[in-house]
Amino acid sequence: MLEAIKNWMRQHHDRRRRWREDALTLLNTEGSIAYYEAQRRATRSRLAGDRGEFFHWAKVAAEIARLSPEVEMDIAVLRSVVAEEEKRRS
């Protein structure tokens, strides 16, 4: 049982590290629109039916918001980003 807990903790740590790395990468490449890019990737994953990647990019967006108070997070812009991705998909 202890081994199962250790494995879960290691996997959890690895996921959190990946969220943080991807958040920092987007912040460095996209700047103030990094949050929208993470949400765009989450939407693409959701539309592709990839639950794991959807969850990952949603967590990356949350990590971006946590790390950088300078990023833009306007719900109207976010809705248009999601609508644009949904339109591209159809």
Backbone hydrogen bonds, N-H to C=O, Kabsch-Sander energy under -0.5 kcal/mol:
donor,donor_aa,acceptor,acceptor_aa,energy
5,I,1,M,-1.9
6,K,2,L,-2.3
7,N,3,E,-2.5
8,W,4,A,-2.3
9,M,5,I,-2.6
10,R,6,K,-2.3
11,Q,7,N,-2.6
12,H,8,W,-2.7
13,H,9,M,-2.5
14,D,10,R,-2.4
15,R,11,Q,-2.5
16,R,12,H,-2.5
17,R,13,H,-2.4
18,R,14,D,-2.2
19,W,15,R,-2.4
20,R,16,R,-2.3
21,E,17,R,-2.7
22,D,18,R,-2.7
23,A,19,W,-2.3
24,L,20,R,-2.7
25,T,21,E,-2.4
26,L,22,D,-2.5
27,L,23,A,-2.6
28,N,24,L,-2.1
29,T,25,T,-2.3
30,E,26,L,-3.4
31,G,26,L,-0.7
31,G,27,L,-1.0
33,I,30,E,-1.4
34,A,31,G,-1.7
37,E,33,I,-1.9
38,A,34,A,-2.3
39,Q,35,Y,-2.2
40,R,36,Y,-2.5
41,R,37,E,-2.3
42,A,38,A,-2.1
43,T,39,Q,-2.5
44,R,40,R,-2.4
45,S,41,R,-2.1
46,R,42,A,-2.5
47,L,43,T,-2.7
48,A,44,R,-1.6
49,G,45,S,-0.5
49,G,46,R,-1.2
50,D,45,S,-2.6
51,R,49,G,-1.1
54,F,50,D,-2.4
55,F,51,R,-2.7
56,H,52,G,-2.2
57,W,53,E,-2.7
58,A,54,F,-2.2
59,K,55,F,-2.3
60,V,56,H,-2.2
61,A,57,W,-2.2
62,A,58,A,-1.9
63,E,59,K,-2.4
64,I,60,V,-2.5
65,A,61,A,-2.3
66,R,62,A,-1.9
67,L,63,E,-2.5
68,S,64,I,-2.4
71,V,68,S,-1.1
72,E,32,S,-2.9
75,I,73,M,-0.6
78,L,74,D,-2.6
79,R,75,I,-2.5
80,S,76,A,-1.7
81,V,77,V,-2.3
82,V,78,L,-2.5
83,A,79,R,-2.6
84,E,80,S,-2.5
85,E,81,V,-2.2
86,E,82,V,-2.5
87,K,83,A,-2.4
88,R,84,E,-2.3
89,R,85,E,-1.7
90,S,86,E,-1.4
